Amino acid sequence: MASGQETGKPFERLASVHNPPLRVIVVGAGLGGCAAAIALHHQGHEVVAVLDKVRQFNRLGDSLGLGENAYKLLARWGCNVREIQEIGNQAPTMKIRRWHDGKVLAEQPLMDMAGYIGHRGDYHDIFLKWVRDRGIPIRMGCDVVAYADSETEPSLTLASGETIRADVVVACDGIKSLARHLVLGARDDPVSSGYACFRAYFEPSAAMAADPARNAFLVDGDSVNFWIGPDTHVVQNTLRGGREFNWILTHRDDGDVPESWFQPGDMDEVRRLVSDIDPAIREAIRSTDACLDWKICYRKPLPTWVSPDAHRIVLLGDSCHAHLPTSAQGASQACESAGVLALCLRLAPARDDIKVATRAYEKLRFPRTRVSQTHGEDLRDRWHNVLKNVGQDIEIDPEMVKIKNRPLYDFDAEQDALDKWDEVSEKVRSELASGTIEPLC
């Protein structure tokens, strides 16, 4: 992170511009939902509750990156981001290697990719703590089964039969969010991206640490490496000085398997896929006991993120702008969207203008998230094609394989919203007056 970057100060809730403060329900207590709750609280809105359908959070997932674009917002909202930095990967650089022999094709500062990389579950625990520190209720076991849009108070209904009302509902419950159906007016099913990931995260055994065939990336503290080849790549990183080990194998796959982080993987298939990879990483992968199989499904960009009638139910994070793993920006972009939505609601002080705020939010965020999403698509395609039909003696231009996320980090999502508010809100008012909302895409 850039020197001098704020690392958080005691949080301060701004005075609400509404009387009484806007009441907001957040659906989904993942990273995006937590960021939304924190940002809304910071801007003086009342977060009635953050709802999640699970009854207990576990340390799920594996590696996650957060960039400076997210950290600057979290720090501004009073979050002590050192809590995340200190548990993240401490490697100064990352190496991009040739698939079969591990030759380094490019080396970059780790910050060029994803900022600090840490375990998703550990980061989630810290985000949850930040929410609870602000006195925001987190309600578990709340499965939303229906939404109702309303000019006065949108509502949602839980499986228990309880109905909860507020001024605004923010759906941050992922790519399968029920609110997508309401916003779009139709069901949209995911389609295969043509790729899948085998993923494993574990504590290396003493035997692995002592085995020269498996410990090449355990002996010098934290490391981050990528092996790229035709239509495939492997990501490897360690945390806590090598006490935790993560690998992710992305490969061609058109299988029709439900989107799930918890589908057991076939280690025999993994061993087949890495049979010709660099020996320095091969045995560490091949000797792994178990992995998960995650089918990367594709969602086309949405024409709207806001409910069509009262404009008071809003999508945020993966529910409207999911990213490929190669973007390394999914959580960071959710933080940006959280900040912009909370600020837009503040910039429209009349309750009748909530619809102006939500529609301005989607117009401000859509172009930015599309840039971030396409960075991930571009990187995957460059990695998977640059070595096709190329001889071993051909030198590869490092720029052909480098990660190009650094320009994303200088962006200040809240300042961008402030700078563009007058223009965008005027456009929204015109569209609302005409009764025709211009689609995002």
DRENDO-1510 file (C-alpha; in Angstrom, 1 decimal, always signed):
<recs>
REC; n; res; u; v; w
REC; 1; MET; +0.0; +0.0; +0.0 .
REC; 2; ALA; +1.2; +3.5; -0.7 .
REC; 3; SER; +3.1; +5.1; +2.1 .
REC; 4; GLY; +1.0; +7.6; +4.1 .
REC; 5; GLN; -2.2; +5.8; +3.3 .
REC; 6; GLU; -4.7; +6.1; +6.1 .
REC; 7; THR; -5.0; +3.0; +8.1 .
REC; 8; GLY; -8.2; +3.9; +9.9 .
REC; 9; LYS; -9.3; +6.2; +12.7 .
REC; 10; PRO; -12.0; +5.9; +15.3 .
REC; 11; PHE; -15.2; +5.7; +13.3 .
REC; 12; GLU; -17.4; +8.8; +13.2 .
REC; 13; ARG; -21.0; +8.6; +12.0 .
REC; 14; LEU; -21.9; +11.7; +10.0 .
REC; 15; ALA; -25.1; +13.6; +10.9 .
REC; 16; SER; -28.0; +12.4; +8.8 .
REC; 17; VAL; -29.3; +14.8; +6.2 .
REC; 18; HIS; -32.7; +13.1; +6.5 .
REC; 19; ASN; -35.1; +13.6; +9.4 .
REC; 20; PRO; -35.5; +10.9; +10.5 .
REC; 21; PRO; -32.5; +9.1; +9.0 .
REC; 22; LEU; -33.1; +6.7; +6.1 .
REC; 23; ARG; -33.8; +3.2; +7.3 .
REC; 24; VAL; -31.9; +0.6; +5.2 .
REC; 25; ILE; -32.0; -3.2; +5.2 .
REC; 26; VAL; -28.9; -5.1; +3.9 .
REC; 27; VAL; -29.5; -8.6; +2.6 .
REC; 28; GLY; -26.3; -10.7; +2.7 .
REC; 29; ALA; -23.6; -10.5; +5.4 .
REC; 30; GLY; -20.6; -11.3; +3.1 .
REC; 31; LEU; -17.9; -8.8; +2.4 .
REC; 32; GLY; -20.1; -6.7; +0.2 .
REC; 33; GLY; -23.0; -6.6; +2.6 .
REC; 34; CYS; -20.7; -5.7; +5.5 .
REC; 35; ALA; -19.1; -2.9; +3.4 .
REC; 36; ALA; -22.5; -1.6; +2.6 .
REC; 37; ALA; -23.6; -1.6; +6.2 .
REC; 38; ILE; -20.4; +0.3; +7.3 .
REC; 39; ALA; -20.6; +2.8; +4.5 .
REC; 40; LEU; -24.3; +3.5; +5.1 .
REC; 41; HIS; -23.7; +3.9; +8.8 .
REC; 42; HIS; -20.8; +6.3; +8.1 .
REC; 43; GLN; -23.1; +8.5; +6.0 .
REC; 44; GLY; -25.7; +8.8; +8.8 .
REC; 45; HIS; -28.2; +6.3; +7.6 .
REC; 46; GLU; -29.8; +3.8; +9.9 .
REC; 47; VAL; -29.0; +0.2; +9.1 .
REC; 48; VAL; -32.0; -1.7; +10.5 .
REC; 49; ALA; -30.2; -5.0; +10.2 .
REC; 50; VAL; -27.9; -7.1; +8.0 .
REC; 51; LEU; -29.6; -10.4; +7.2 .
REC; 52; ASP; -28.0; -13.6; +6.2 .
REC; 53; LYS; -29.6; -17.0; +5.6 .
REC; 54; VAL; -26.8; -19.1; +7.1 .
REC; 55; ARG; -27.1; -19.8; +10.8 .
REC; 56; GLN; -23.3; -19.7; +11.5 .
REC; 57; PHE; -20.3; -18.3; +9.6 .
REC; 58; ASN; -17.4; -20.7; +9.1 .
REC; 59; ARG; -13.9; -20.0; +7.8 .
REC; 60; LEU; -14.8; -20.7; +4.2 .
REC; 61; GLY; -13.1; -20.1; +0.9 .
REC; 62; ASP; -9.4; -19.5; +0.3 .
REC; 63; SER; -7.5; -16.5; -1.1 .
REC; 64; LEU; -8.9; -13.1; -1.5 .
REC; 65; GLY; -7.3; -9.8; -2.4 .
REC; 66; LEU; -8.2; -6.2; -1.5 .
REC; 67; GLY; -6.7; -3.3; -3.4 .
REC; 68; GLU; -5.8; +0.3; -2.3 .
REC; 69; ASN; -9.1; +1.5; -3.9 .
REC; 70; ALA; -10.9; -0.4; -1.2 .
REC; 71; TYR; -8.6; +0.4; +1.6 .
REC; 72; LYS; -8.8; +4.1; +1.2 .
REC; 73; LEU; -12.6; +3.9; +1.6 .
REC; 74; LEU; -12.5; +1.5; +4.5 .
REC; 75; ALA; -10.0; +3.8; +6.3 .
REC; 76; ARG; -12.2; +6.8; +5.6 .
REC; 77; TRP; -15.1; +5.1; +7.2 .
REC; 78; GLY; -13.0; +4.5; +10.4 .
REC; 79; CYS; -12.0; +0.9; +9.8 .
REC; 80; ASN; -8.5; -0.1; +11.0 .
REC; 81; VAL; -7.2; -1.7; +7.8 .
REC; 82; ARG; -4.0; -2.7; +9.5 .
REC; 83; GLU; -6.1; -5.6; +10.9 .
REC; 84; ILE; -6.3; -7.0; +7.4 .
REC; 85; GLN; -2.8; -6.0; +6.2 .
REC; 86; GLU; -1.2; -7.8; +9.1 .
REC; 87; ILE; -2.8; -11.2; +8.2 .
REC; 88; GLY; -2.3; -10.8; +4.5 .
REC; 89; ASN; +0.4; -12.2; +2.3 .
REC; 90; GLN; +3.7; -10.3; +3.0 .
REC; 91; ALA; +5.5; -11.2; -0.2 .
REC; 92; PRO; +6.9; -8.1; -1.9 .
REC; 93; THR; +6.5; -9.5; -5.5 .
REC; 94; MET; +4.7; -12.1; -7.5 .
REC; 95; LYS; +6.2; -14.2; -10.3 .
REC; 96; ILE; +4.4; -15.2; -13.5 .
REC; 97; ARG; +6.0; -18.4; -14.8 .
REC; 98; ARG; +5.9; -20.7; -17.8 .
REC; 99; TRP; +3.8; -23.7; -17.3 .
REC; 100; HIS; +6.1; -26.6; -18.0 .
REC; 101; ASP; +9.4; -25.4; -16.5 .
REC; 102; GLY; +8.6; -22.5; -14.2 .
REC; 103; LYS; +10.7; -20.0; -16.1 .
REC; 104; VAL; +9.9; -16.5; -14.8 .
REC; 105; LEU; +8.2; -14.6; -17.6 .
REC; 106; ALA; +7.5; -11.5; -15.5 .
REC; 107; GLU; +7.9; -10.3; -11.9 .
REC; 108; GLN; +5.8; -7.5; -10.4 .
REC; 109; PRO; +5.1; -5.9; -7.1 .
REC; 110; LEU; +2.3; -7.8; -5.4 .
REC; 111; MET; +0.3; -4.6; -5.1 .
REC; 112; ASP; +0.0; -4.5; -8.9 .
REC; 113; MET; -2.5; -7.4; -8.6 .
REC; 114; ALA; -4.7; -7.4; -5.6 .
REC; 115; GLY; -3.1; -5.5; -2.8 .
REC; 116; TYR; -2.9; -7.7; +0.3 .
REC; 117; ILE; -4.0; -11.3; -0.3 .
REC; 118; GLY; -5.5; -13.1; +2.7 .
REC; 119; HIS; -7.9; -15.9; +3.6 .
REC; 120; ARG; -11.4; -14.9; +2.7 .
REC; 121; GLY; -12.7; -16.3; +6.0 .
REC; 122; ASP; -10.2; -14.3; +8.1 .
REC; 123; TYR; -11.1; -11.1; +6.2 .
REC; 124; HIS; -14.8; -11.8; +6.6 .
REC; 125; ASP; -14.3; -12.1; +10.4 .
REC; 126; ILE; -12.7; -8.6; +10.5 .
REC; 127; PHE; -15.5; -7.1; +8.4 .
REC; 128; LEU; -18.1; -8.6; +10.6 .
REC; 129; LYS; -16.3; -7.2; +13.7 .
REC; 130; TRP; -16.3; -3.7; +12.1 .
REC; 131; VAL; -20.1; -4.0; +11.6 .
REC; 132; ARG; -20.7; -5.2; +15.1 .
REC; 133; ASP; -18.5; -2.4; +16.5 .
REC; 134; ARG; -21.0; +0.1; +15.1 .
REC; 135; GLY; -23.9; -1.6; +16.8 .
REC; 136; ILE; -25.4; -2.7; +13.6 .
REC; 137; PRO; -27.5; -5.9; +14.1 .
REC; 138; ILE; -26.5; -9.0; +12.2 .
REC; 139; ARG; -29.4; -11.5; +12.0 .
REC; 140; MET; -28.6; -15.0; +11.1 .
REC; 141; GLY; -30.9; -17.7; +9.7 .
REC; 142; CYS; -32.9; -15.1; +7.8 .
REC; 143; ASP; -33.8; -16.6; +4.4 .
REC; 144; VAL; -35.5; -14.0; +2.2 .
REC; 145; VAL; -38.3; -15.6; +0.1 .
REC; 146; ALA; -40.0; -12.5; -1.4 .
REC; 147; TYR; -39.6; -8.8; -2.0 .
REC; 148; ALA; -42.2; -6.1; -2.4 .
REC; 149; ASP; -41.3; -2.7; -4.0 .
REC; 150; SER; -43.2; +0.3; -2.6 .
REC; 151; GLU; -43.0; +4.1; -3.1 .
REC; 152; THR; -43.1; +4.5; +0.7 .
REC; 153; GLU; -41.6; +1.4; +2.3 .
REC; 154; PRO; -40.2; -1.6; +0.3 .
REC; 155; SER; -40.4; -4.8; +2.3 .
REC; 156; LEU; -39.0; -8.3; +2.3 .
REC; 157; THR; -40.5; -11.5; +3.7 .
REC; 158; LEU; -38.5; -14.2; +5.4 .
REC; 159; ALA; -39.1; -17.9; +5.3 .
REC; 160; SER; -40.4; -17.6; +8.9 .
REC; 161; GLY; -43.2; -15.4; +7.7 .
REC; 162; GLU; -41.8; -12.2; +9.2 .
REC; 163; THR; -42.0; -9.0; +7.1 .
REC; 164; ILE; -39.4; -6.3; +7.4 .
REC; 165; ARG; -39.9; -2.8; +6.0 .
REC; 166; ALA; -37.4; +0.1; +5.4 .
REC; 167; ASP; -36.8; +3.0; +3.1 .
REC; 168; VAL; -34.3; +1.2; +1.0 .
REC; 169; VAL; -33.3; -2.5; +0.6 .
REC; 170; VAL; -29.8; -3.4; -0.5 .
REC; 171; ALA; -29.4; -6.9; -1.9 .
REC; 172; CYS; -25.8; -8.1; -1.5 .
REC; 173; ASP; -26.4; -11.8; -1.4 .
REC; 174; GLY; -24.5; -12.9; -4.3 .
REC; 175; ILE; -24.9; -14.0; -7.9 .
REC; 176; LYS; -28.0; -16.1; -7.1 .
REC; 177; SER; -29.7; -13.2; -5.3 .
REC; 178; LEU; -33.5; -13.5; -5.4 .
REC; 179; ALA; -33.7; -9.7; -5.9 .
REC; 180; ARG; -32.2; -10.1; -9.3 .
REC; 181; HIS; -35.5; -11.6; -10.5 .
REC; 182; LEU; -37.4; -8.6; -9.1 .
REC; 183; VAL; -35.0; -6.1; -10.7 .
REC; 184; LEU; -34.8; -7.7; -14.1 .
REC; 185; GLY; -38.5; -8.8; -14.2 .
REC; 186; ALA; -37.5; -12.3; -15.2 .
REC; 187; ARG; -35.4; -15.2; -14.1 .
REC; 188; ASP; -31.8; -15.3; -15.4 .
REC; 189; ASP; -29.9; -18.4; -15.1 .
REC; 190; PRO; -26.1; -18.6; -15.2 .
REC; 191; VAL; -24.3; -20.1; -18.2 .
REC; 192; SER; -20.9; -21.8; -18.2 .
REC; 193; SER; -17.9; -19.6; -18.8 .
REC; 194; GLY; -16.1; -22.6; -20.3 .
REC; 195; TYR; -13.8; -22.7; -17.3 .
REC; 196; ALA; -13.6; -24.2; -13.8 .
REC; 197; CYS; -11.3; -24.0; -10.8 .
REC; 198; PHE; -10.0; -26.7; -8.6 .
REC; 199; ARG; -9.1; -25.1; -5.3 .
REC; 200; ALA; -7.2; -26.2; -2.2 .
REC; 201; TYR; -6.2; -24.5; +1.0 .
REC; 202; PHE; -4.4; -26.3; +3.8 .
REC; 203; GLU; -1.7; -26.3; +6.5 .
REC; 204; PRO; +1.4; -28.0; +5.1 .
REC; 205; SER; +2.4; -31.0; +7.1 .
REC; 206; ALA; +5.9; -31.4; +8.6 .
REC; 207; ALA; +6.6; -34.0; +5.9 .
REC; 208; MET; +5.7; -31.6; +3.1 .
REC; 209; ALA; +7.8; -28.9; +4.6 .
REC; 210; ALA; +10.8; -31.2; +4.8 .
REC; 211; ASP; +10.3; -32.7; +1.3 .
REC; 212; PRO; +12.5; -31.0; -1.3 .
REC; 213; ALA; +10.1; -32.2; -4.0 .
REC; 214; ARG; +7.2; -30.3; -2.4 .
REC; 215; ASN; +8.6; -27.4; -0.3 .
REC; 216; ALA; +10.1; -25.1; -2.9 .
REC; 217; PHE; +7.6; -22.4; -2.0 .
REC; 218; LEU; +7.7; -22.9; +1.7 .
REC; 219; VAL; +11.3; -22.1; +2.6 .
REC; 220; ASP; +11.4; -18.3; +2.2 .
REC; 221; GLY; +8.3; -17.1; +3.9 .
REC; 222; ASP; +5.3; -15.9; +1.9 .
REC; 223; SER; +5.2; -16.2; -1.8 .
REC; 224; VAL; +2.8; -15.7; -4.8 .
REC; 225; ASN; +3.4; -17.5; -8.1 .
REC; 226; PHE; +1.4; -18.1; -11.3 .
REC; 227; TRP; +2.1; -20.8; -13.9 .
REC; 228; ILE; +0.5; -20.0; -17.2 .
REC; 229; GLY; -0.1; -22.3; -20.2 .
REC; 230; PRO; -2.5; -22.9; -23.1 .
REC; 231; ASP; -6.1; -22.7; -21.7 .
REC; 232; THR; -4.9; -23.1; -18.1 .
REC; 233; HIS; -3.1; -21.5; -15.2 .
REC; 234; VAL; -2.2; -22.2; -11.6 .
REC; 235; VAL; -2.1; -19.7; -8.7 .
REC; 236; GLN; -0.1; -20.5; -5.6 .
REC; 237; ASN; +0.3; -18.5; -2.5 .
REC; 238; THR; +1.3; -18.9; +1.1 .
REC; 239; LEU; +0.1; -17.1; +4.2 .
REC; 240; ARG; +1.5; -16.7; +7.7 .
REC; 241; GLY; +5.1; -17.3; +6.6 .
REC; 242; GLY; +4.2; -20.6; +4.9 .
REC; 243; ARG; +2.1; -22.0; +7.6 .
REC; 244; GLU; -0.9; -22.0; +5.2 .
REC; 245; PHE; -0.8; -23.0; +1.5 .
REC; 246; ASN; -3.2; -22.3; -1.3 .
REC; 247; TRP; -3.3; -23.4; -4.9 .
REC; 248; ILE; -6.0; -22.8; -7.6 .
REC; 249; LEU; -6.0; -24.5; -10.9 .
REC; 250; THR; -8.1; -22.9; -13.6 .
REC; 251; HIS; -8.8; -25.1; -16.7 .
REC; 252; ARG; -11.2; -25.6; -19.6 .
REC; 253; ASP; -14.5; -27.1; -18.4 .
REC; 254; ASP; -18.0; -27.0; -20.0 .
REC; 255; GLY; -19.6; -29.2; -17.3 .
REC; 256; ASP; -23.0; -28.2; -16.2 .
REC; 257; VAL; -22.6; -28.1; -12.4 .
REC; 258; PRO; -24.4; -25.7; -10.1 .
REC; 259; GLU; -22.4; -22.7; -9.0 .
REC; 260; SER; -21.0; -23.7; -5.6 .
REC; 261; TRP; -17.9; -23.2; -3.6 .
REC; 262; PHE; -18.4; -26.6; -1.9 .
REC; 263; GLN; -18.5; -29.1; -4.7 .
REC; 264; PRO; -15.9; -31.8; -4.0 .
REC; 265; GLY; -13.1; -31.9; -6.6 .
REC; 266; ASP; -11.6; -34.9; -8.3 .
REC; 267; MET; -7.9; -35.1; -7.3 .
REC; 268; ASP; -7.3; -37.7; -10.0 .
REC; 269; GLU; -8.4; -35.2; -12.6 .
REC; 270; VAL; -6.2; -32.6; -11.0 .
REC; 271; ARG; -3.2; -34.9; -11.1 .
REC; 272; ARG; -3.8; -35.5; -14.8 .
REC; 273; LEU; -4.1; -31.7; -15.5 .
REC; 274; VAL; -0.8; -30.9; -13.8 .
REC; 275; SER; +1.1; -33.9; -15.1 .
REC; 276; ASP; +3.3; -31.6; -17.2 .
REC; 277; ILE; +3.6; -28.6; -15.0 .
REC; 278; ASP; +6.8; -27.2; -13.5 .
REC; 279; PRO; +8.2; -29.9; -11.2 .
REC; 280; ALA; +8.8; -27.3; -8.4 .
REC; 281; ILE; +5.0; -27.1; -7.8 .
REC; 282; ARG; +3.8; -30.4; -9.3 .
REC; 283; GLU; +4.2; -32.6; -6.3 .
REC; 284; ALA; +2.8; -30.1; -3.8 .
REC; 285; ILE; -0.4; -30.1; -5.9 .
REC; 286; ARG; -0.4; -33.9; -6.7 .
REC; 287; SER; +0.0; -34.8; -3.0 .
REC; 288; THR; -2.9; -32.7; -1.8 .
REC; 289; ASP; -5.5; -34.8; -0.1 .
REC; 290; ALA; -8.7; -33.0; -1.3 .
REC; 291; CYS; -9.9; -30.0; -3.2 .
REC; 292; LEU; -13.0; -28.2; -4.2 .
REC; 293; ASP; -14.4; -27.9; -7.8 .
REC; 294; TRP; -15.8; -24.5; -8.6 .
REC; 295; LYS; -17.5; -24.0; -12.0 .
REC; 296; ILE; -17.0; -20.4; -13.1 .
REC; 297; CYS; -20.4; -19.4; -14.5 .
REC; 298; TYR; -20.9; -16.3; -16.6 .
REC; 299; ARG; -23.5; -13.6; -16.1 .
REC; 300; LYS; -24.1; -11.0; -18.8 .
REC; 301; PRO; -23.9; -7.4; -17.6 .
REC; 302; LEU; -27.3; -6.3; -16.3 .
REC; 303; PRO; -29.3; -3.5; -17.9 .
REC; 304; THR; -30.4; -2.3; -14.5 .
REC; 305; TRP; -29.4; -2.8; -10.8 .
REC; 306; VAL; -32.6; -1.1; -9.4 .
REC; 307; SER; -36.2; -2.3; -9.0 .
REC; 308; PRO; -38.4; -0.9; -11.8 .
REC; 309; ASP; -41.4; +0.6; -9.9 .
REC; 310; ALA; -40.4; +2.4; -6.8 .
REC; 311; HIS; -36.6; +2.2; -7.4 .
REC; 312; ARG; -36.0; +1.4; -3.7 .
REC; 313; ILE; -34.6; -2.1; -4.0 .
REC; 314; VAL; -30.9; -2.1; -5.1 .
REC; 315; LEU; -28.4; -4.7; -6.1 .
REC; 316; LEU; -24.7; -4.5; -4.9 .
REC; 317; GLY; -21.6; -6.6; -5.3 .
REC; 318; ASP; -21.7; -10.0; -6.9 .
REC; 319; SER; -25.5; -9.7; -7.2 .
REC; 320; CYS; -25.0; -7.2; -10.0 .
REC; 321; HIS; -21.2; -7.1; -10.9 .
REC; 322; ALA; -19.6; -10.4; -10.2 .
REC; 323; HIS; -15.9; -10.7; -11.3 .
REC; 324; LEU; -13.7; -13.5; -12.6 .
REC; 325; PRO; -11.0; -14.7; -10.2 .
REC; 326; THR; -8.4; -13.2; -12.5 .
REC; 327; SER; -9.8; -9.7; -11.9 .
REC; 328; ALA; -8.7; -9.8; -8.2 .
REC; 329; GLN; -11.1; -6.9; -7.7 .
REC; 330; GLY; -14.5; -8.4; -6.8 .
REC; 331; ALA; -14.4; -7.5; -3.1 .
REC; 332; SER; -12.7; -4.1; -3.8 .
REC; 333; GLN; -15.4; -3.2; -6.3 .
REC; 334; ALA; -18.1; -4.1; -3.8 .
REC; 335; CYS; -16.5; -1.7; -1.3 .
REC; 336; GLU; -16.6; +1.0; -4.0 .
REC; 337; SER; -20.2; +0.4; -4.8 .
REC; 338; ALA; -21.1; +0.5; -1.1 .
REC; 339; GLY; -19.4; +3.9; -0.7 .
REC; 340; VAL; -21.1; +5.3; -3.8 .
REC; 341; LEU; -24.6; +4.1; -2.9 .
REC; 342; ALA; -24.4; +5.4; +0.7 .
REC; 343; LEU; -23.1; +8.8; -0.6 .
REC; 344; CYS; -25.8; +9.1; -3.3 .
REC; 345; LEU; -28.5; +8.5; -0.7 .
REC; 346; ARG; -26.9; +11.4; +1.3 .
REC; 347; LEU; -26.7; +13.7; -1.7 .
REC; 348; ALA; -30.5; +13.3; -2.3 .
REC; 349; PRO; -31.8; +14.7; +1.0 .
REC; 350; ALA; -35.5; +14.6; +0.1 .
REC; 351; ARG; -37.2; +11.3; +0.7 .
REC; 352; ASP; -38.9; +11.6; -2.6 .
REC; 353; ASP; -35.5; +11.6; -4.3 .
REC; 354; ILE; -34.4; +8.2; -3.1 .
REC; 355; LYS; -35.1; +7.0; -6.6 .
REC; 356; VAL; -32.8; +9.7; -7.9 .
REC; 357; ALA; -30.0; +8.4; -5.6 .
REC; 358; THR; -30.4; +4.7; -6.5 .
REC; 359; ARG; -30.6; +5.4; -10.3 .
REC; 360; ALA; -27.6; +7.7; -10.1 .
REC; 361; TYR; -25.7; +5.0; -8.1 .
REC; 362; GLU; -26.1; +2.5; -10.9 .
REC; 363; LYS; -25.1; +5.0; -13.6 .
REC; 364; LEU; -22.0; +6.0; -11.7 .
REC; 365; ARG; -20.9; +2.4; -10.9 .
REC; 366; PHE; -21.7; +0.5; -14.1 .
REC; 367; PRO; -18.8; +1.9; -16.3 .
REC; 368; ARG; -16.3; +1.5; -13.5 .
REC; 369; THR; -17.2; -2.1; -12.8 .
REC; 370; ARG; -17.2; -3.0; -16.5 .
REC; 371; VAL; -13.6; -1.8; -16.7 .
REC; 372; SER; -12.6; -3.9; -13.7 .
REC; 373; GLN; -14.5; -7.0; -15.0 .
REC; 374; THR; -12.8; -6.7; -18.4 .
REC; 375; HIS; -9.4; -6.5; -16.8 .
REC; 376; GLY; -10.0; -10.0; -15.5 .
REC; 377; GLU; -11.3; -11.3; -18.8 .
REC; 378; ASP; -8.3; -9.7; -20.6 .
REC; 379; LEU; -5.8; -11.3; -18.2 .
REC; 380; ARG; -7.2; -14.7; -18.4 .
REC; 381; ASP; -7.2; -14.6; -22.2 .
REC; 382; ARG; -3.6; -13.3; -22.4 .
REC; 383; TRP; -2.4; -16.0; -20.0 .
REC; 384; HIS; -4.2; -18.7; -21.8 .
REC; 385; ASN; -3.1; -17.8; -25.3 .
REC; 386; VAL; +0.4; -16.2; -25.1 .
REC; 387; LEU; +2.2; -19.6; -25.1 .
REC; 388; LYS; +0.0; -21.3; -27.7 .
REC; 389; ASN; +2.1; -22.6; -30.7 .
REC; 390; VAL; +5.2; -20.9; -29.2 .
REC; 391; GLY; +8.5; -22.7; -29.2 .
REC; 392; GLN; +10.5; -23.0; -25.9 .
REC; 393; ASP; +13.3; -20.8; -27.3 .
REC; 394; ILE; +11.0; -17.9; -28.0 .
REC; 395; GLU; +11.3; -15.0; -25.6 .
REC; 396; ILE; +7.9; -13.7; -24.3 .
REC; 397; ASP; +7.5; -9.9; -23.8 .
REC; 398; PRO; +6.9; -9.5; -20.1 .
REC; 399; GLU; +4.2; -6.9; -20.9 .
REC; 400; MET; +2.2; -9.7; -22.6 .
REC; 401; VAL; +1.7; -11.5; -19.3 .
REC; 402; LYS; +1.8; -8.8; -16.6 .
REC; 403; ILE; -1.2; -8.0; -14.4 .
REC; 404; LYS; -2.5; -4.5; -15.2 .
REC; 405; ASN; -4.6; -3.6; -12.2 .
REC; 406; ARG; -2.4; -0.8; -10.9 .
REC; 407; PRO; -4.4; +2.0; -12.7 .
REC; 408; LEU; -7.5; +0.8; -10.8 .
REC; 409; TYR; -6.0; +1.7; -7.5 .
REC; 410; ASP; -5.8; +5.5; -7.8 .
REC; 411; PHE; -9.5; +5.8; -8.2 .
REC; 412; ASP; -11.5; +7.4; -5.4 .
REC; 413; ALA; -15.1; +6.1; -5.9 .
REC; 414; GLU; -16.7; +8.7; -3.5 .
REC; 415; GLN; -14.8; +11.6; -5.0 .
REC; 416; ASP; -15.9; +10.4; -8.5 .
REC; 417; ALA; -19.5; +10.4; -7.3 .
REC; 418; LEU; -19.2; +13.9; -5.9 .
REC; 419; ASP; -17.6; +15.2; -9.1 .
REC; 420; LYS; -20.3; +13.7; -11.3 .
REC; 421; TRP; -23.3; +14.0; -9.1 .
REC; 422; ASP; -24.9; +17.2; -10.6 .
REC; 423; GLU; -24.6; +15.9; -14.1 .
REC; 424; VAL; -25.7; +12.4; -13.4 .
REC; 425; SER; -28.6; +13.3; -11.0 .
REC; 426; GLU; -29.9; +15.8; -13.6 .
REC; 427; LYS; -29.9; +13.1; -16.2 .
REC; 428; VAL; -31.7; +10.7; -13.8 .
REC; 429; ARG; -34.4; +13.3; -13.1 .
REC; 430; SER; -35.0; +13.8; -16.8 .
REC; 431; GLU; -35.4; +10.1; -17.3 .
REC; 432; LEU; -37.7; +9.7; -14.4 .
REC; 433; ALA; -39.8; +12.6; -15.6 .
REC; 434; SER; -40.1; +11.0; -19.0 .
REC; 435; GLY; -40.8; +7.6; -17.6 .
REC; 436; THR; -38.0; +6.0; -19.6 .
REC; 437; ILE; -34.9; +4.8; -17.8 .
REC; 438; GLU; -32.0; +4.3; -20.1 .
REC; 439; PRO; -30.6; +0.8; -19.7 .
REC; 440; LEU; -27.0; +0.5; -18.4 .
REC; 441; CYS; -26.2; -1.8; -21.4 .
</recs>
